[in-house]
Amino acid sequence: MASAHRRERAFTTACFAKAATKPEIGDDELCAAGALARDGKCDDLGAFKKRVSQNLYRSIILAKGGRYWVLTDQFAKKDRATIDVAEMKGFRNLATSYERLSADNLADLLEDKEFVEIRHGD
């Protein structure tokens, strides 16, 4: 089972990657958050809400059936406690769109720098 997890790919949206630089949330922490989400150790709201940066920030993680996951939004806990129902519906719709991405679509998003691949300790 561990080998299947190593093959998973993880991405952030370009906006998330930029926002994560200010609080210095690194790839290792993002990978750990994704692994916890994958293992069901986060708030599952149809998309996953996971605490990062010593519980100071919340990240929204959208998963694609074990093939990859995308960190798509982040906000400071001090600025807001959670996301509202309309936002959650939008994230669920986005997750559905991500499920439909082909390998070519994913490659295009990376080439266009809309997605940034998270490096797993390399």
Secondary structure, DSSP 8 states (H G I E B T S, - for coil): -HHHHHH-EEEEEHHHHHHHHTTT--HHHHHHHHHHHHTT-SEESSSEEEEETTTTEEEEEEEETTTEEEEEEEEETTT-S---HHHHHHHHHHHHHHHT--HHHHHHHHHTTSEEE--S--
